[in-house]
Amino acid sequence: MRTMHRPFRYESDDFTRMCRFVVEDNHARGVRAIWHPGRMVDWKYGLYTPAKYMPDNFAQEAELWFDAFGDLCGMVVSEDFGPELALLVRQGWEHLAPEMLAFAKTHWGSRYDSLSFMLPEGEAVLEAALANAGFIRTEALEITHVFETARYADTEPAAPDGFRFESMAENGDYRSHDLLRRSAFNSSRELELDLLLRDYTRRSPIYTPQTDFVLIDTTGRHVSGCEAFIDRWNGIAEIERVCTLAEEWGKGYARQVLIGCLRRLHALGIPRAVLAGGYDKTRHLYGSLGHVDAYNRYFYEWRRQG
């Protein structure tokens, strides 16, 4: 069957089609999917780099492959508008990977001295395609932990006396919420711009205040938080944005927020959740919570010669 590819079109249904593609791919691959829906949505709504402020820049950061009937069968995406790329291809269409990688080396390789892809372990065909295209696996890795939320049904967060665990549907103080993330993620943006950008992320089709959680101290200050992106079609949540105020690190607050999140997800009828971490500290925390499975995501790097 013939295929064609073209750049992403911002003012079209491309983004919706990309999100549906990821949901369907998750159904086929299970928890070991290449991307979960939250990551795809954040590509558009997570304005973490100024290049994303201009919609026409998105055409340069995603190339889409279609079959002869116009159905999306693969894509190469630059998540943060840089040299870190994602290769997403429908199962049964892995033969497109060499063509997709050749395009990536020409398109992004002309702008950067090196490129990298992250891939879950066990994707033998895609691993071989990366190797044949000159990509070498590095020492870096990310570990994804898989949880059964039913295990936390009767576990209350062990917060200090007077602290409250709430969702943003219950709390509603988004300024304190945004100040927590600004501190935890060490944002250097001007405050009002930062608040506007964080508000924009909540306009995404996957955001819901019922799964945006915070731990609140006796003064009403938000000291720790996390957010769960729910994929109801596949019965799974991707937990992201785990954070604690910089001055409150080391007190175990993130652990309590995650336990509370897993408990609430069970109450919402979501049987599984995943947490991915690339740093020793986060991998240790996530690995201590009682996961039922874990797998590695490896990084593959290509460097321009000469």
ZIHUUR-V291447 format. One record per helix or strand. SS is the DSSP state (alpha for helix, beta for strand). FROM is the first residue (numbers start at 1). LEN is the number of residues. If there is no record, write none. Layout:
ss->(SS | SS)
from->(FROM | FROM)
len->(LEN | LEN)
This chain:
ss->(beta | alpha | alpha | alpha | alpha | beta | beta | beta | alpha | beta | alpha | beta | alpha | beta | alpha | alpha | alpha | alpha | beta | beta | beta | alpha | alpha | beta | alpha | beta)
from->(3 | 14 | 37 | 50 | 55 | 62 | 72 | 84 | 94 | 114 | 124 | 136 | 149 | 164 | 168 | 174 | 191 | 209 | 212 | 222 | 236 | 246 | 253 | 272 | 280 | 293)
len->(5 | 19 | 9 | 4 | 6 | 6 | 7 | 6 | 14 | 7 | 9 | 13 | 4 | 4 | 4 | 11 | 11 | 3 | 5 | 10 | 9 | 3 | 15 | 6 | 8 | 11)
